Amino acid sequence: MKGVIISAGIGSRLWKTTKQVPKTLLPYKNGTILSTIIEQLKQAGITELIIVVGFKKNYIVDYLQKNPPSLPVTFAENLEWEKGNALSVYKVKNYIMAEPFLLSMADHLVKVEALKQIVDSPERINLLLVDPFITENFDLDDATKVKTENDYIIAIGKELTDYNALDCGIFRLEPDFFSAVEKAVAKGKDSISNAITELIPLRRIKSITLNKANQWIDIDTPEAYQFAQKF
């Protein structure tokens, strides 16, 4: 299965910490956040990667040239990186055939066990890894909330007040996701959550629920980055 990592944005909430480099290149354990994500995806069964770059793209390209990953990598560029993140996913449309692919954010660390839950699912439908252990989340205010019903996602968004899970930032997407992006963009909306919302009435998006707590972290702030050192 192909994996896609979107790493085109600026990561403004970590701007000072990153010293104006993409935050996915922040040091983490024996490498960087990015190298850790790549290795975790490989262990989960991903065989090749497409990395979408934008802001200061040369930093990421140069880093991977000097530190060759254990998976083959193709780069796709998003020149509209200041807009919503669905546009970054859309840039890989021509690289994806009729098979599902795994989508990872460039700042979410997810345990291999959790990744395998979604990679190994036999269902041919769009899937989102969700976390039901809400009270144990490090930064609940910033987390994207999800409402599920019988495993189907029925609502998603940061401002939801009625929800029963959190978006872990890991998707397994089918090619029809690109049509959902097109529909959302036509309405002036360009986030991944907007595209997922287009799939909800079609019953084309389901959840894969974490079977234990503390399996992921979103490194979005200096405090989260510090906390992640224990992850």
Secondary structure, DSSP 8 states (H G I E B T S, - for coil): -EEEEEE-S--GGGHHHHTTS-GGGSEETTEEHHHHHHHHHHHHT--EEEEEE-TTHHHHHHHHHHS--SS-EEEEE-TTTTS-THHHHHTTGGG--SS-EEEEESSEEE-HHHHHHHHT----SEEEEEE--GGG-TTTTTS-EEEEETTEEEEEETT-SS-SEEEEEEEEE-THHHHHHHHHHHTT--SHHHHHHHHTTTT-EEEEE-SSSS-EEE--SHHHHHHHTT-
